[in-house]
């Protein structure tokens, strides 16, 4: 089971290059960065964990720029969006960005995607909130067409373009893994429909039981004609508990991603030390 880290990088946190070096030196598999283009002053949708949004949501760096910085100082560490908000992204521009970062990292990019929860943020990008799921699916389908065809075209309800050419193509074929984030069962269904993996959060899985929901996800994949082995599971916000980690490993979870605060090295390094010890215990 792979172990990675996710962090809201800001001007007042440990920086991407420094953290990437530490993660790679310690044998961690991946670094993930969330996305929020902005935070509206209005709030139609409540923050799901309650209370006001924490400051890093407002201050976070662009994920692709942060990840490219991390890739430039490492050789094996995988880099991933955790997650990119497709309802807020032009698919032609995003296809180019994904291909470019996959080229620059020599095929180390993981394309974590999601459809978003903040209605005001999404609608500021011109998207009707209720249509975001279909819009995101069309944008993924359009990007797949761009990545796999010398002359791509796509004609949908929300995305529409005639034959065009775009290079570079991604290093990874047919495209970097598209790992769909979100809760069970709706995001799980989207992952099965058009993804290459699923990202649930540990705190949401625990309500019904991690093993129970993962078994249900795999059964859903079989019913849909997908091989569950082709849909690896990446659990975000994993707990620093070795028994829980062993359980996840034993039921075939592919990756655990632990959260880091938007803080400087003096707070980050002890967390890395703790997870390094957990990693060694799992490997023993």
matplotlib code that plots the C-alpha trace (Angstrom):
import matplotlib.pyplot as plt

x = [0.0, 1.4, 1.4, 1.3, 0.6, -1.8, -1.2, -2.7, 0.4, 0.4, 2.8, 3.1, 3.5, 6.4, 7.0, 6.4, 10.0, 11.2, 8.3, 8.7, 12.3, 11.5, 8.7, 10.9, 13.9, 11.6, 10.2, 6.7, 4.9, 3.1, 2.3, -1.2, -2.5, -6.2, -7.7, -9.7, -9.5, -11.1, -13.5, -16.6, -17.6, -21.2, -21.8, -24.8, -23.3, -22.2, -18.7, -19.1, -17.1, -19.0, -18.0, -16.1, -13.7, -10.1, -7.8, -5.8, -8.8, -8.5, -4.7, -3.9, -1.5, -2.5, -2.1, -0.4, 2.2, 2.9, 3.1, 5.4, 7.8, 7.7, 8.3, 11.3, 13.3, 12.4, 12.7, 10.4, 7.7, 4.3, 2.4, -1.4, -4.2, -6.3, -8.6, -8.9, -12.3, -13.4, -16.6, -14.4, -11.9, -11.9, -11.3, -9.0, -6.7, -6.8, -5.9, -2.8, -1.8, -2.2, -0.2, 2.5, 3.0, 2.9, 5.7, 7.7, 7.5, 8.2, 4.9, 4.5, 1.2, -2.0, -5.1, -7.4, -10.7, -13.9, -17.0, -16.9, -19.2, -19.0, -22.0, -20.9, -17.4, -18.6, -21.2, -18.7, -17.1, -20.3, -21.5, -25.1, -24.5, -27.1, -25.4, -21.9, -21.8, -22.8, -20.5, -17.5, -18.2, -18.3, -15.0, -13.3, -14.6, -13.4, -9.9, -9.7, -10.4, -7.7, -5.1, -5.8, -6.4, -4.2, -7.3, -9.8, -13.4, -16.2, -19.9, -21.9, -24.5, -21.9, -18.6, -18.5, -15.5, -14.8, -11.6, -8.5, -4.9, -3.2, 0.3, 2.1, 0.3, 0.8, 3.6, 1.2, -1.0, -3.8, -3.7, -2.6, -4.8, -8.1, -8.9, -12.4, -12.9, -16.1, -18.4, -20.2, -22.3, -22.5, -18.8, -18.1, -20.5, -18.8, -15.4, -16.7, -18.3, -15.3, -12.5, -9.3, -9.8, -11.7, -10.8, -13.0, -12.2, -11.5, -13.9, -16.8, -16.0, -15.9, -19.6, -20.7, -17.4, -14.4, -14.5, -18.2, -18.2, -15.1, -16.7, -19.9, -17.8, -16.1, -19.4, -20.8, -17.8, -18.4, -22.0, -21.0, -18.6, -15.4, -12.6, -12.3, -8.5, -8.5, -10.0, -7.5, -8.8, -7.0, -8.2, -7.6, -7.2, -5.9, -5.6, -2.1, -3.2, -1.1, -3.9, -6.3, -3.6, -2.9, -6.7, -6.7, -3.7, -5.2, -8.4, -6.5, -6.6, -4.0, -3.0, -3.4, -2.9, -2.4, -3.1, -0.5, -1.4, -0.5, 2.4, 6.2, 8.8, 8.7, 5.2, 5.5, 8.6, 7.2, 4.2, 6.5, 8.5, 5.4, 4.2, 7.7, 7.6, 4.1, 5.4, 8.2, 5.8, 3.6, 6.6, 8.0]
y = [0.0, 3.4, 6.4, 10.0, 13.4, 16.2, 19.9, 23.3, 25.2, 28.9, 31.8, 31.0, 27.2, 24.9, 25.2, 22.5, 21.9, 21.5, 19.2, 17.1, 16.5, 15.3, 13.0, 11.4, 11.0, 9.2, 6.9, 8.3, 7.7, 10.9, 14.6, 16.0, 19.5, 20.7, 23.4, 26.5, 29.4, 31.8, 31.8, 34.0, 36.3, 34.8, 31.3, 29.4, 26.0, 25.4, 24.2, 20.4, 20.1, 23.0, 26.5, 29.0, 27.9, 27.8, 30.4, 28.2, 27.7, 31.4, 31.4, 28.2, 28.2, 27.0, 23.2, 22.7, 25.3, 23.9, 20.4, 21.3, 22.9, 19.7, 17.6, 19.7, 18.7, 15.0, 12.0, 9.3, 11.1, 11.1, 14.4, 14.7, 17.1, 16.3, 17.4, 19.6, 21.2, 20.4, 22.4, 25.4, 24.5, 24.9, 21.4, 22.5, 24.5, 21.8, 19.1, 21.1, 21.7, 18.0, 16.9, 19.4, 18.5, 14.8, 15.5, 17.7, 15.1, 12.2, 10.5, 11.0, 13.0, 11.7, 13.5, 13.6, 15.3, 16.3, 18.4, 20.7, 21.6, 25.4, 26.6, 30.3, 29.4, 27.2, 29.6, 32.4, 30.3, 30.4, 26.9, 26.2, 24.3, 21.6, 20.8, 20.5, 16.7, 16.3, 19.2, 17.6, 14.3, 16.0, 17.8, 14.6, 12.9, 15.9, 15.8, 12.1, 12.8, 15.4, 13.2, 10.2, 11.7, 13.6, 15.4, 15.6, 16.8, 16.7, 17.5, 17.5, 19.6, 21.7, 21.1, 21.5, 21.9, 20.8, 19.0, 20.4, 19.5, 19.8, 18.7, 17.6, 14.3, 12.8, 10.5, 8.1, 6.2, 6.6, 9.5, 10.1, 8.2, 10.0, 9.4, 10.6, 12.1, 12.2, 10.3, 7.0, 6.2, 9.1, 9.8, 6.1, 5.6, 8.4, 6.8, 3.6, 5.3, 7.3, 7.1, 5.1, 5.0, 6.4, 8.9, 8.6, 10.4, 8.2, 10.1, 9.5, 5.8, 5.2, 6.0, 2.8, 0.9, 1.2, -2.4, -2.4, 0.5, -0.7, -4.1, -2.3, -0.2, -3.3, -5.0, -2.0, -2.0, -5.7, -5.0, -2.2, -4.4, -2.9, -4.9, -3.7, -4.2, -1.4, 1.0, 1.5, 3.1, 6.1, 7.1, 10.7, 11.9, 8.6, 8.3, 7.8, 4.5, 1.5, -1.0, 0.9, 1.2, -2.5, -3.2, -0.9, -2.6, -6.1, -5.3, -4.1, -0.3, 1.0, 4.3, 6.2, 10.0, 11.8, 15.5, 18.1, 21.5, 24.7, 25.3, 25.8, 23.1, 23.1, 21.7, 19.6, 17.6, 15.9, 14.8, 13.3, 11.6, 10.0, 8.8, 7.5, 5.4, 4.1, 3.3, 1.3, -0.6, -1.5, -2.7, -4.8]
z = [0.0, -1.0, 1.3, 0.2, 1.7, 0.8, 1.7, 1.2, 0.1, 0.9, 1.2, 5.0, 4.7, 4.0, 0.3, -2.4, -3.3, 0.3, 1.2, -2.0, -1.2, 2.3, 1.1, -1.6, 0.7, 3.3, 0.6, 0.4, -2.9, -3.7, -3.0, -3.6, -3.7, -3.6, -5.7, -5.0, -7.4, -4.9, -2.1, -2.5, 0.4, 0.2, 1.3, -0.2, 0.7, 4.4, 5.0, 5.5, 8.7, 10.2, 11.2, 8.9, 6.2, 7.5, 6.1, 3.7, 1.5, 0.6, 0.3, -1.5, -4.4, -7.9, -7.7, -11.1, -10.4, -6.9, -8.2, -11.1, -8.6, -6.6, -9.7, -10.7, -7.5, -7.4, -9.6, -8.3, -6.2, -7.9, -8.0, -7.9, -7.8, -4.8, -6.3, -9.5, -9.8, -13.3, -13.1, -12.9, -15.6, -19.4, -20.8, -23.7, -21.4, -18.7, -21.2, -22.2, -18.6, -17.7, -20.7, -20.0, -16.3, -17.2, -19.7, -17.4, -14.6, -16.9, -16.4, -12.6, -12.7, -11.0, -12.1, -9.1, -10.1, -8.5, -9.1, -6.0, -3.2, -2.9, -5.0, -5.1, -6.2, -9.0, -10.2, -10.4, -13.2, -15.2, -14.2, -13.1, -9.8, -10.6, -14.0, -12.6, -12.7, -16.3, -17.3, -15.5, -17.3, -20.7, -19.9, -19.0, -22.2, -24.2, -22.6, -23.3, -26.9, -27.0, -25.4, -27.7, -31.1, -33.5, -34.5, -31.7, -31.7, -29.1, -29.3, -26.1, -24.4, -22.5, -24.4, -28.1, -30.5, -34.0, -35.2, -33.6, -32.8, -29.4, -28.3, -26.3, -25.5, -22.0, -21.3, -19.6, -22.0, -22.8, -20.2, -16.6, -14.2, -13.7, -10.0, -9.1, -5.6, -3.6, -1.3, -1.7, -3.7, -6.2, -6.7, -6.6, -9.5, -11.4, -10.8, -12.2, -15.2, -16.4, -14.0, -13.3, -9.5, -6.6, -3.8, -0.7, 2.5, 5.6, 7.9, 5.5, 5.0, 8.8, 9.2, 7.4, 7.8, 5.5, 4.5, 3.9, 1.5, -0.4, -0.9, -2.2, -4.5, -6.0, -6.4, -8.2, -10.5, -11.4, -12.1, -14.4, -16.3, -14.8, -13.3, -9.7, -10.0, -12.7, -10.1, -7.3, -4.1, -2.6, 0.9, 1.8, 5.4, 6.7, 10.4, 12.0, 13.5, 12.5, 13.0, 10.8, 8.2, 8.3, 7.9, 4.8, 3.4, 4.0, 2.2, -0.9, -0.5, -3.0, -1.3, 1.9, 1.9, 5.1, 5.7, 6.5, 8.0, 6.0, 8.4, 8.4, 8.8, 12.6, 12.5, 9.4, 10.2, 13.4, 11.3, 8.7, 11.4, 12.8, 9.4, 8.6, 11.7, 10.6, 7.2, 8.6, 10.9, 7.9, 6.0, 8.8]

ax = plt.figure().add_subplot(projection="3d")
ax.plot(x, y, z, "-o")
ax.set_aspect("equal")
plt.show()
